[in-house]
């Protein structure tokens, strides 16, 4: 009798946990779609997180928009470039019409960061050195929830605007129709949970 009760309790508990997990996974997918793209008027500082296709290219399209609006005195950080990446490497990835003078004066490269947490830490150092109080954060849409979580934890007093890059490969709205997209969101959700628990439990 006790064995049967325990079995029922175990199945019920497992089912409840699985249900909660699936609901939160769905909510996570919805949060990816909830982030808005920044307004040009909000900030002229930009942080671009590398790690996926088109982030740098699309990020620099924004800077072209700044020039059209005659916004000046902006600072751009490209975070997580890896060793060996230089401003010459950057030139190869952006539009040939981009003002080369801006590369020397306004663009900073972070080759130290290796993950989202270190992206946030290195950005915090850059912001302090350059007296940056607000910036636009550019990364892939599916990465934005975890990026915002890490950045707001490391930089709670900074104003952070979002610019999610829409993945050309993954249709987030129709995530259930693609194994690759579902797998991507599932992995990001798991990473998000780990980051959230680390912040709440270890306070780091």
C-alpha positions as a printed Julia matrix, in Angstrom:
204×3 Matrix{Float64}:
  0.0    0.0     0.0
  2.72   2.43    0.99
  4.65   1.52   -2.13
  1.62   2.34   -4.29
  1.07   5.67   -2.51
  4.73   6.54   -2.96
  4.52   5.65   -6.65
  1.43   7.82   -7.15
  3.08  10.68   -5.27
  6.25  10.33   -7.35
  4.34  10.33  -10.66
  2.23  13.3    -9.55
  5.31  15.27   -8.46
  7.18  14.48  -11.64
  4.18  15.45  -13.76
  3.82  18.73  -11.85
  7.48  19.59  -12.28
  7.34  18.79  -15.97
  4.21  20.9   -16.42
  5.76  23.88  -14.66
  8.92  23.48  -16.72
  6.99  23.43  -20.0
  4.91  26.45  -19.0
  8.05  28.39  -18.1
  9.68  27.29  -21.34
  6.72  28.71  -23.25
  6.93  31.93  -21.23
 10.63  32.13  -22.03
  9.84  31.87  -25.74
  7.33  34.69  -25.34
  9.91  36.81  -23.53
 12.25  36.48  -26.51
  9.58  38.05  -28.7
  8.77  40.76  -26.17
 12.0   42.74  -26.44
 11.66  45.93  -28.43
 14.21  47.44  -30.76
 15.68  50.67  -29.47
 14.72  54.19  -30.48
 17.53  56.14  -32.19
 16.92  59.02  -29.79
 17.5   57.0   -26.63
 21.24  56.49  -26.64
 24.3   56.87  -28.81
 26.39  54.21  -27.04
 26.34  50.66  -28.34
 27.47  47.27  -27.04
 27.5   44.46  -29.6
 27.85  40.89  -28.34
 29.57  38.58  -30.8
 28.87  34.87  -31.07
 26.31  34.58  -33.83
 26.03  35.52  -37.47
 25.01  39.08  -38.44
 25.38  40.64  -34.97
 28.33  42.82  -35.98
 27.02  43.6   -39.46
 23.54  44.49  -38.2
 24.97  46.42  -35.29
 26.93  48.68  -37.54
 23.86  49.36  -39.64
 22.56  51.14  -36.55
 25.61  53.36  -36.52
 24.88  54.3   -40.11
 21.49  55.41  -38.85
 23.15  57.57  -36.21
 25.16  59.35  -38.85
 22.01  60.12  -40.83
 20.49  61.63  -37.7
 23.71  63.58  -37.08
 24.19  62.02  -33.66
 27.76  62.43  -32.44
 29.94  61.49  -29.48
 28.89  57.87  -29.42
 31.0   54.97  -28.23
 30.8   51.4   -29.53
 32.04  48.26  -27.77
 32.29  44.98  -29.67
 32.45  42.4   -26.89
 33.82  38.87  -27.13
 35.83  39.22  -30.32
 38.42  36.66  -29.3
 42.16  36.92  -29.6
 43.54  37.91  -32.97
 40.51  39.99  -33.95
 41.52  43.55  -34.77
 40.0   46.69  -36.2
 41.28  45.54  -39.58
 39.25  42.36  -39.11
 36.27  44.52  -38.26
 36.56  46.52  -41.46
 36.07  43.34  -43.48
 32.7   42.71  -41.81
 31.11  46.14  -42.15
 29.86  48.22  -45.05
 32.57  49.74  -47.29
 30.7   53.05  -46.95
 31.25  53.14  -43.2
 33.29  56.13  -42.06
 36.77  54.71  -41.28
 37.53  57.62  -38.96
 34.9   56.33  -36.56
 36.76  53.04  -36.21
 39.77  54.82  -34.73
 37.93  57.26  -32.49
 34.8   55.52  -31.3
 35.12  51.73  -31.46
 36.53  49.53  -28.71
 37.19  45.8   -28.95
 36.89  43.38  -26.03
 38.86  40.19  -26.66
 38.7   38.98  -23.05
 35.05  37.91  -22.8
 34.24  34.26  -23.45
 30.6   34.07  -22.3
 27.64  36.26  -21.41
 28.72  36.84  -17.82
 32.19  38.01  -18.84
 30.58  40.13  -21.58
 28.75  41.96  -18.81
 31.83  42.25  -16.59
 34.05  43.63  -19.36
 31.31  45.99  -20.5
 31.05  47.29  -16.94
 34.78  48.06  -16.96
 34.5   49.77  -20.36
 31.51  51.82  -19.2
 33.34  53.0   -16.09
 36.48  54.02  -18.01
 34.47  55.86  -20.68
 31.84  57.33  -18.34
 29.02  55.5   -20.11
 25.75  55.55  -18.16
 23.46  54.07  -20.79
 23.81  52.02  -23.93
 22.04  49.92  -26.52
 22.66  46.19  -26.14
 22.74  44.3   -29.43
 22.57  40.52  -29.56
 20.48  37.75  -31.11
 16.82  37.77  -30.05
 17.02  34.3   -28.47
 20.05  35.4   -26.44
 18.56  38.68  -25.2
 16.74  37.33  -22.06
 19.93  35.85  -20.61
 22.03  38.81  -21.73
 19.72  41.29  -20.0
 19.69  39.11  -16.88
 23.5   39.09  -16.67
 23.96  42.75  -17.61
 21.39  44.09  -15.15
 22.95  42.0   -12.4
 26.44  43.35  -13.09
 25.34  46.88  -14.02
 22.15  47.58  -12.01
 22.4   51.38  -12.19
 22.91  51.62  -15.96
 20.12  52.22  -18.43
 20.17  49.41  -20.97
 18.16  49.55  -24.19
 17.7   46.45  -26.29
 18.16  45.78  -29.96
 17.42  42.09  -30.62
 18.78  40.77  -33.91
 16.23  38.54  -35.61
 17.79  35.25  -36.55
 17.58  34.49  -40.25
 17.78  30.78  -39.5
 15.32  30.47  -36.63
 11.68  31.54  -36.64
 11.01  31.95  -32.93
  7.25  32.32  -33.35
  7.01  28.94  -35.07
  9.52  27.25  -32.8
  7.52  24.03  -32.53
  7.76  23.43  -36.27
 11.55  23.16  -36.28
 13.61  20.77  -34.17
 16.66  23.05  -34.47
 14.75  26.11  -33.29
 13.05  24.24  -30.45
 16.42  22.83  -29.4
 17.97  26.3   -29.49
 15.28  27.81  -27.27
 15.37  24.81  -24.93
 19.14  25.17  -24.47
 18.89  28.93  -23.97
 16.16  28.4   -21.39
 18.33  25.93  -19.47
 21.26  28.37  -19.58
 18.95  31.12  -18.36
 17.83  29.0   -15.4
 21.44  28.23  -14.46
 22.38  31.92  -14.64
 19.34  32.94  -12.62
 20.05  30.36   -9.92
 23.71  31.37   -9.78
 22.75  35.0    -9.28
 20.1   34.25   -6.62
 22.06  31.63   -4.69
 25.66  32.74   -5.08
 24.97  36.41   -5.72
 27.48  36.53   -8.58
